[in-house]
C-alpha cells in the first residue's frame, strides 16, 4: 500500500486524479521524523490511517552553535 505505482490507463488518471504517490510521500515524511504511519481496513466499512508521532523527536547529528543570550530589558524578545 505504501509503494509508488502508475496508472495503467491514462483515462483513469484523468477521471479520478492523482499520481499514486500520496501515501508513499506520507510514509517517507513519517519515517523522517521517526513516526509510524499504519492502517487498518474493515471490508465494507473503510480504512483508518494512524500516524504515531514520538513525544521527543530524535536530534540530527549536526554541530549547532548555541544561541547568544537575549538582552534583558524592554527590547528583549521572548
Secondary structure, DSSP 8 states (H G I E B T S, - for coil): --S----SSHHHHHHH---S-HHHHHHHHHHHTT-EEEEEEETTTEEEEEEE--SS----S-----------STT---
